[in-house]
Amino acid sequence: MFNRRTILLAYVLLFSAQNAMSMEGLTTLDDRPAVLETPAIVNFWATWCAPCIKELPDLETLGKKLGAEATVYLVNFGESTQTIEAFQEKGVWKIGV
């Protein structure tokens, strides 16, 4: 499912994402400010990205396995809340379920 390089890359991206989140002011789908809790796994994705969609269930499983040890964040850049919600309604994958 995940190899050591993937996990290492996620930790490296964590530091970049942590800076981005504090500087850019990312929000949740309901437009509340997003606060990054560490340790974390940060995944950048888009509804049009087939590999991104394919890995979403694995990220959900990883989040459940990690429990309180770390949080998995899915960061979508460039798509509206409406686009993401329409993606969820298609039933491809339910974010946060």
N, C-alpha and C positions, 0 to 999 in steps of 0.2 A: 504494500500500500504506500508507505512513505519510506524513503531511504534516508541515510544520514545526511546526504547533501541537501535534500529537500528541507529537512528540519534545520540544518545549519543556515541555509538561505533564509528561512523564515525568521530565525533569530537575528540575523544581520539586518534584514528588512525592518525588524522591530524598532531598532534605534532610529532608522530613517523615518519610519512611519510615526514614531512617537514625536519626533520633531515636527513632522508635517501636521499632525493632528493638533499640536499646541499652537502652531503658527497659522494654519489655514482655517481653523474653526470648523471642522467637519461636524455634520449633524446626523441624527438618526432619521428614519423615514418619517417620523412625525415632527421633524424640524426642531428637536431638542438638541442642545450641544452634546456632542459625543466626548466622553472622557475615557481615555485609554487607561485601563488597569493592567499593571504588569505583574508577572510575566504574561506575555501574549503572543499569539500567532496572528499575523496580519496577512490577509489574502486580498489581492486586488482582482476584481472580476467585472464582467459586463454581460448583459443578457444576450448579446450577439456573438459571444465568444464560446464556441463549442467546447474547447478544452476546459474553460472555466466552469461551464455547466456540468461537465462530466465529473469534476472534482468536488463539487458542492456536497454530495452525500458523504464522501470521505472526510471532508472537513467537519461535517456535522458529527460523524462518528468519533473523530479525533476530539472534538469539543466535549462530547459526553465522557470519553475515556479520561480526559485530563481533569474533568470536574473542577474543583476549586484550585487545582495546581496552576492553571493558566486559562486564559480566555481566548477564544478564536473570534477574530473580527473579520467581517467581510466588508471591504471598502469598494464602493462603486463610484467611479469618477465619470462625469460627463453624461449621466442619464438621469432623467427626472424621476421624482417619486412615483408619478403616474406610470411610467414605463416599467419600473421595478414592480409595482403592485399588479400591473397587467401580467407580467411574467409569473408572479406568484399565483394569480387566478387561473392561469393555464394548467396549474397542477404539476408542472415540471419538477418543482421543488419548493417547499414551503420554508421560507427563512424564519428561523427562530421557533420552529415547531419541534 
